[in-house]
Amino acid sequence: TGAPAPKPCEMGKKNSAEPGKGDDEVEKSNAQGEKPETLFARMRPRRRVIFFIGFVGFCVWILAFYNPCKIETKSRKDCGYSGISPSYCITGSCFTSRGGKLEKLKVKVERKKGTKLGLELSDAKGDLALIQGISGAVQQYNDQLPADSLQRIRVGDAVAKVDGASGKNLAEALSRTSEKVVEIDVRRSSLPSFLLWLRSSAKPGTIETILTAPGFQRWSYLTTQLGTVGFSCWLLSGYGTASLPVWYFGFSAAVAYKLVRCCHDESVPGGVPHCYRPVEEELPKVVEQAWAASYALALKTVDQWKSFSQEVFSASAKKEKKRKKKDKSS
């Protein structure tokens, strides 16, 4: 008897194999061709555009229904300077107004007679000189204080006076070694300690002014809050990482900018600032105000449609009444 004929399914499997390759080689090549799904990809769903549309709609809704410039005239606070242009007021003033302020600090340093004060200062620009190095009596004074003490003198602080001497007389005051107690007038930047390297002069520069402005700090805070909402929507949407900074964080930054930028009004009486600060409310309060405005608009729209439909119905009824009266007379 001859060998049993192969089954059709087995013939199909053998024919599907590439010529010249064994079963092990075929399986190996197939395994190499497959791209394993990453853990992050398994955690996220497939693309769902509804979450992206929802976040964009949320941002547009706030922009449309919340007005941060709606402030009574008597309650407006200045956000610019005399002669500020309307364009700069509503674009850049919020990032520079009240920025770059220096905190005043008076420090008394005790030292032994003959000990140098130990402050290395840059050339004084105006009435301030930047501290570039600390040693001597000032270093000993710092060592006696806790590391987080605000009374410590730091590199990056500015010196206004040393025992009453200022400007060009600072160098002479620093060279003295006779006084046992030295009073130093310090001006401290609002920058955090890890950003003090940005200071290249005693007076605040443009970057320092922007970073320390209340408007910039509020913008960063609101952008973070809105960005958290955007990040949650991005996770649920399933879109790639490129959309996160461009769209979700981009829309968050744009809405935050609208909420913090200064307002401008030309038609104000004397003594009232033309460029004034917007309302500073937390994001939940902003959403609440936007909802109240949109709800009021919805009620107004419904009332207008009711009035319009009543007018149309009344006109139609009168027309029908005239038609019937005409038919009776004929």
RODO-2510 file (C-alpha; in nm, 4 decimals, decimal comma):
residues 330
     n   res          X          Y          Z
     1     t     0,0000     0,0000     0,0000
     2     g     0,1240     0,3536    -0,0694
     3     a     0,1751     0,6387     0,1832
     4     p    -0,1398     0,8389     0,2737
     5     a    -0,1922     1,1524     0,0678
     6     p    -0,1276     1,4802     0,2496
     7     k    -0,4261     1,6805     0,3636
     8     p    -0,5122     1,9988     0,1732
     9     c    -0,4487     2,2195     0,4774
    10     e    -0,1011     2,0712     0,5219
    11     m    -0,0221     2,1303     0,1541
    12     g    -0,1272     2,4956     0,1890
    13     k     0,1008     2,5434     0,4891
    14     k     0,3999     2,3894     0,3125
    15     n     0,3425     2,5926    -0,0021
    16     s     0,3177     2,9153     0,1957
    17     a     0,6692     2,8716     0,3325
    18     e     0,9426     3,0589     0,1518
    19     p     1,1577     2,8371    -0,0676
    20     g     1,4983     2,7531     0,0745
    21     k     1,3999     2,8237     0,4373
    22     g     1,3125     2,5783     0,7088
    23     d     1,0289     2,6184     0,9561
    24     d     1,2589     2,7553     1,2300
    25     e     1,3999     3,0216     0,9982
    26     v     1,0521     3,1293     0,8865
    27     e     0,9303     3,1646     1,2440
    28     k     1,2438     3,3620     1,3327
    29     s     1,1979     3,6024     1,0406
    30     n     0,8301     3,6539     1,1274
    31     a     0,9192     3,7290     1,4880
    32     q     1,1759     3,9849     1,3795
    33     g     0,9246     4,1564     1,1499
    34     e     0,6687     4,2069     1,4276
    35     k     0,7011     4,5231     1,6362
    36     p     0,6116     4,4535     1,9979
    37     e     0,3595     4,6962     2,1453
    38     t     0,5071     4,9170     2,4172
    39     l     0,3618     4,9348     2,7664
    40     f     0,2720     5,3043     2,7164
    41     a     0,0869     5,2219     2,3930
    42     r    -0,1088     4,9418     2,5642
    43     m    -0,2128     5,1778     2,8450
    44     r    -0,3510     5,4417     2,6087
    45     p    -0,6628     5,3903     2,3973
    46     r    -0,6949     5,4301     2,0260
    47     r    -0,7261     5,7785     1,8869
    48     r    -1,0379     5,9545     2,0103
    49     v    -1,0738     6,2993     1,8594
    50     i    -1,3637     6,3846     2,0917
    51     f    -1,1231     6,4614     2,3797
    52     f    -0,9171     6,6985     2,1640
    53     i    -1,2312     6,8748     2,0407
    54     g    -1,3597     6,8933     2,3974
    55     f    -1,0422     7,0592     2,5269
    56     v    -1,0271     7,3086     2,2398
    57     g    -1,3964     7,3857     2,2907
    58     f    -1,3352     7,4399     2,6628
    59     c    -1,0572     7,6911     2,5870
    60     v    -1,2618     7,8758     2,3238
    61     w    -1,5607     7,8836     2,5606
    62     i    -1,3535     8,0587     2,8319
    63     l    -1,2157     8,3082     2,5789
    64     a    -1,5649     8,3860     2,4519
    65     f    -1,7590     8,4138     2,7784
    66     y    -1,5124     8,5407     3,0396
    67     n    -1,4089     8,9059     3,0434
    68     p    -1,1238     8,9784     3,2889
    69     c    -1,1403     9,3521     3,2068
    70     k    -1,4891     9,3986     3,3496
    71     i    -1,3948     9,6121     3,6507
    72     e    -1,5614     9,9184     3,7996
    73     t    -1,3788    10,2406     3,7165
    74     k    -1,3055    10,3283     4,0783
    75     s    -1,1522     9,9842     4,1461
    76     r    -0,9020     9,9860     3,8579
    77     k    -0,5306     9,9594     3,9407
    78     d    -0,2507    10,0876     3,7204
    79     c    -0,0774     9,8306     3,4990
    80     g     0,1540    10,0536     3,2980
    81     y     0,3198    10,3930     3,3026
    82     s     0,2501    10,7427     3,1814
    83     g     0,2290    10,7565     2,8020
    84     i     0,2085    10,3793     2,7476
    85     s     0,0717    10,2829     2,4056
    86     p    -0,2515    10,0792     2,3841
    87     s    -0,0769     9,8004     2,1910
    88     y     0,2006     9,7532     2,4480
    89     c    -0,0497     9,7784     2,7331
    90     i    -0,2505     9,4771     2,6132
    91     t     0,0472     9,2722     2,4903
    92     g     0,3614     9,3104     2,7000
    93     s     0,2852     9,5291     2,9986
    94     c     0,1567     9,2384     3,2078
    95     f     0,5000     9,0729     3,1839
    96     t     0,6974     9,3796     3,2937
    97     s     0,4679     9,5766     3,5249
    98     r     0,5819     9,5565     3,8894
    99     g     0,8676     9,3256     3,7921
   100     g     1,2307     9,3601     3,8935
   101     k     1,1638     9,4983     4,2394
   102     l     1,4475     9,4632     4,4907
   103     e     1,3805     9,3819     4,8537
   104     k     1,5481     9,6128     5,1053
   105     l     1,7514     9,4495     5,3801
   106     k     1,9757     9,5973     5,6509
   107     v     2,2453     9,3758     5,7986
   108     k     2,4864     9,4463     6,0838
   109     v     2,8109     9,2485     6,0709
   110     e     3,0339     9,2220     6,3770
   111     r     3,4048     9,1661     6,3246
   112     k     3,7349     9,1742     6,5028
   113     k     3,9550     9,4762     6,4619
   114     g     4,1762     9,4417     6,1554
   115     t     3,9472     9,1924     5,9794
   116     k     3,8370     9,2802     5,6294
   117     l     3,4674     9,2864     5,5509
   118     g     3,5161     9,0369     5,2681
   119     l     3,2738     9,1619     5,0023
   120     e     3,3886     9,1424     4,6400
   121     l     3,1793     9,3912     4,4432
   122     s     3,1430     9,4718     4,0772
   123     d     3,1846     9,8273     3,9560
   124     a     2,9001    10,0309     4,0990
   125     k     2,6350    10,1196     3,8423
   126     g     2,4500    10,4173     3,9781
   127     d     2,3844    10,3620     4,3464
   128     l     2,4178     9,9804     4,3515
   129     a     2,7057     9,7295     4,3261
   130     l     2,6645     9,3561     4,2697
   131     i     2,8166     9,1095     4,5195
   132     q     3,0365     8,8648     4,3279
   133     g     3,2244     8,6999     4,6157
   134     i     3,2066     8,6620     4,9945
   135     s     3,4831     8,6007     5,2497
   136     g     3,6204     8,7497     5,5726
   137     a     3,3809     8,8927     5,8304
   138     v     3,0737     8,8520     5,6105
   139     q     3,1491     8,4805     5,5622
   140     q     3,1859     8,4392     5,9397
   141     y     2,8548     8,6235     5,9849
   142     n     2,6836     8,3871     5,7370
   143     d     2,8289     8,0771     5,9054
   144     q     2,6547     8,1712     6,2311
   145     l     2,3120     8,1699     6,0620
   146     p     2,0989     7,8749     5,9403
   147     a     2,1448     7,7831     5,5750
   148     d     1,7914     7,8980     5,4870
   149     s     1,8056     8,2244     5,6829
   150     l     1,6935     8,5306     5,4893
   151     q     1,9452     8,7392     5,6835
   152     r     2,2393     8,5711     5,5102
   153     i     2,4206     8,7833     5,2547
   154     r     2,4338     8,6027     4,9192
   155     v     2,6261     8,6264     4,5989
   156     g     2,3889     8,8027     4,3598
   157     d     2,2666     9,0524     4,6194
   158     a     2,3347     9,4197     4,5552
   159     v     2,4918     9,6612     4,8013
   160     a     2,3507    10,0119     4,8288
   161     k     2,5462    10,1428     5,1274
   162     v     2,8220    10,0372     5,3664
   163     d     2,8159    10,2439     5,6862
   164     g     2,6376    10,5198     5,4960
   165     a     2,8868    10,5277     5,2093
   166     s     2,7508    10,4647     4,8589
   167     g     2,8500    10,4842     4,4932
   168     k     3,2171    10,5599     4,4385
   169     n     3,2790    10,5697     4,8160
   170     l     3,1935    10,1986     4,8563
   171     a     3,5494    10,0877     4,7788
   172     e     3,6892    10,3093     5,0556
   173     a     3,4272    10,1858     5,3044
   174     l     3,5120     9,8237     5,2234
   175     s     3,8842     9,8784     5,2801
   176     r     3,8371     9,9946     5,6392
   177     t     3,9168     9,7489     5,9166
   178     s     3,8708     9,9619     6,2279
   179     e     3,4940     9,9473     6,2839
   180     k     3,3735     9,6570     6,4993
   181     v     3,0153     9,6712     6,3671
   182     v     2,9454     9,7448     6,0004
   183     e     2,5969     9,8238     5,8725
   184     i     2,5293     9,7081     5,5153
   185     d     2,2254     9,8118     5,3114
   186     v     2,1433     9,5181     5,0819
   187     r     1,9032     9,5005     4,7868
   188     r     1,7831     9,1475     4,7126
   189     s     1,6337     9,0172     4,3904
   190     s     1,3003     8,8338     4,3879
   191     l     1,4529     8,5589     4,1742
   192     p     1,4746     8,2132     4,3374
   193     s     1,8243     8,1124     4,4470
   194     f     1,8714     7,8658     4,1586
   195     l     1,8208     8,1490     3,9061
   196     l     2,0545     8,4051     4,0620
   197     w     2,3133     8,3186     3,7986
   198     l     2,0991     8,5222     3,5574
   199     r     2,2034     8,8409     3,7368
   200     s     2,4921     9,0075     3,5572
   201     s     2,4468     9,3551     3,7034
   202     a     2,3229     9,5124     4,0237
   203     k     2,0087     9,6457     3,8601
   204     p     1,7472     9,4003     3,7229
   205     g     1,7713     9,3232     3,3520
   206     t     1,4908     9,2433     3,1099
   207     i     1,4824     8,8695     3,1828
   208     e     1,4824     8,9250     3,5594
   209     t     1,2080     9,1861     3,5264
   210     i     0,9880     8,9438     3,3313
   211     l     1,0495     8,6445     3,5584
   212     t     0,9698     8,8425     3,8739
   213     a     0,6648     9,0251     3,7353
   214     p     0,3378     8,9200     3,9068
   215     g     0,1731     8,8916     3,5655
   216     f     0,4282     8,6376     3,4429
   217     q     0,4012     8,4370     3,7639
   218     r     0,0213     8,4289     3,7397
   219     w     0,0464     8,3327     3,3708
   220     s     0,2756     8,0414     3,4628
   221     y     0,0351     7,9324     3,7368
   222     l    -0,2739     7,9394     3,5125
   223     t    -0,0866     7,7719     3,2256
   224     t     0,0056     7,4886     3,4620
   225     q    -0,3556     7,4481     3,5762
   226     l    -0,4964     7,4500     3,2234
   227     g    -0,2078     7,2330     3,1047
   228     t    -0,3036     6,9703     3,3627
   229     v    -0,6517     6,9548     3,2099
   230     g    -0,4975     6,9400     2,8641
   231     f    -0,2582     6,6621     2,9648
   232     s    -0,5484     6,4530     3,0954
   233     c    -0,7363     6,5016     2,7662
   234     w    -0,4214     6,4128     2,5728
   235     l    -0,3841     6,0863     2,7638
   236     l    -0,7427     5,9937     2,6840
   237     s    -0,7232     6,1066     2,3211
   238     g    -0,4526     5,8596     2,2193
   239     y    -0,2685     6,1110     1,9991
   240     g     0,1117     6,1282     1,9672
   241     t     0,3430     6,3253     2,1949
   242     a     0,3962     6,5960     1,9308
   243     s     0,0413     6,7230     1,9881
   244     l     0,1023     6,7755     2,3605
   245     p     0,3270     7,0878     2,3491
   246     v     0,1871     7,2237     2,0239
   247     w    -0,1870     7,1986     2,0837
   248     y    -0,2690     7,1171     2,4452
   249     f    -0,0017     7,3297     2,6142
   250     g    -0,0262     7,5889     2,3362
   251     f    -0,3980     7,6443     2,3951
   252     s    -0,3376     7,6471     2,7715
   253     a    -0,0752     7,9224     2,7368
   254     a    -0,2995     8,1260     2,5045
   255     v    -0,5986     8,1163     2,7414
   256     a    -0,3775     8,2002     3,0408
   257     y    -0,2344     8,4974     2,8489
   258     k    -0,5853     8,6250     2,7775
   259     l    -0,6638     8,6064     3,1513
   260     v    -0,3539     8,7951     3,2731
   261     r    -0,2859     9,0591     3,0064
   262     c    -0,3500     9,4207     3,1016
   263     c    -0,6644     9,6037     2,9916
   264     h    -0,6860     9,9390     2,8127
   265     d    -0,9657    10,1950     2,8094
   266     e    -0,9306    10,5391     2,6522
   267     s    -1,2676    10,6747     2,7683
   268     v    -1,1956    10,7198     3,1385
   269     p    -1,2098    11,0322     3,3574
   270     g    -0,9013    11,2004     3,4963
   271     g    -0,7185    11,0161     3,7716
   272     v    -0,8252    10,6752     3,6411
   273     p    -0,5551    10,4642     3,4694
   274     h    -0,6012    10,3945     3,0997
   275     c    -0,3955    10,0747     3,1318
   276     y    -0,5217     9,8715     3,4273
   277     r    -0,4870     9,5247     3,5768
   278     p    -0,7419     9,2526     3,4953
   279     v    -0,9458     9,0637     3,7528
   280     e    -0,7252     8,8094     3,9295
   281     e    -0,9453     8,5066     3,9941
   282     e    -0,8699     8,1379     4,0346
   283     l    -0,9523     7,9041     3,7466
   284     p    -1,2636     7,7525     3,9145
   285     k    -1,4007     8,1049     3,9617
   286     v    -1,3219     8,1838     3,5976
   287     v    -1,5170     7,8764     3,4863
   288     e    -1,8044     7,9744     3,7139
   289     q    -1,8188     8,3266     3,5690
   290     a    -1,8016     8,1922     3,2116
   291     w    -2,0867     7,9519     3,2874
   292     a    -2,2998     8,2338     3,4308
   293     a    -2,2362     8,4480     3,1213
   294     s    -2,3150     8,1635     2,8797
   295     y    -2,6285     8,0700     3,0768
   296     a    -2,7484     8,4331     3,0670
   297     l    -2,6872     8,4413     2,6913
   298     a    -2,8830     8,1175     2,6485
   299     l    -3,1806     8,2594     2,8417
   300     k    -3,1683     8,5786     2,6384
   301     t    -3,1584     8,3796     2,3145
   302     v    -3,4580     8,1701     2,4218
   303     d    -3,6548     8,4834     2,5128
   304     q    -3,5737     8,6398     2,1759
   305     w    -3,6865     8,3255     1,9933
   306     k    -4,0086     8,3177     2,1960
   307     s    -4,0769     8,6813     2,1139
   308     f    -3,9940     8,6225     1,7475
   309     s    -4,2158     8,3111     1,7259
   310     q    -4,5031     8,4953     1,8949
   311     e    -4,4732     8,7785     1,6449
   312     v    -4,4690     8,5323     1,3560
   313     f    -4,7701     8,3437     1,4996
   314     s    -4,9593     8,6678     1,5589
   315     a    -4,8891     8,7900     1,2046
   316     s    -4,9915     8,4537     1,0643
   317     a    -5,3136     8,4556     1,2680
   318     k    -5,4016     8,8053     1,1494
   319     k    -5,3344     8,7061     0,7908
   320     e    -5,5534     8,3977     0,8268
   321     k    -5,8284     8,6026     0,9882
   322     k    -5,8204     8,8508     0,6996
   323     r    -5,8331     8,5662     0,4504
   324     k    -6,1398     8,4118     0,6154
   325     k    -6,3114     8,7483     0,6339
   326     k    -6,2426     8,8034     0,2651
   327     d    -6,3784     8,4580     0,1783
   328     k    -6,7028     8,5295     0,3693
   329     s    -6,7531     8,8618     0,2005
   330     s    -6,7073     8,7069    -0,1425
***
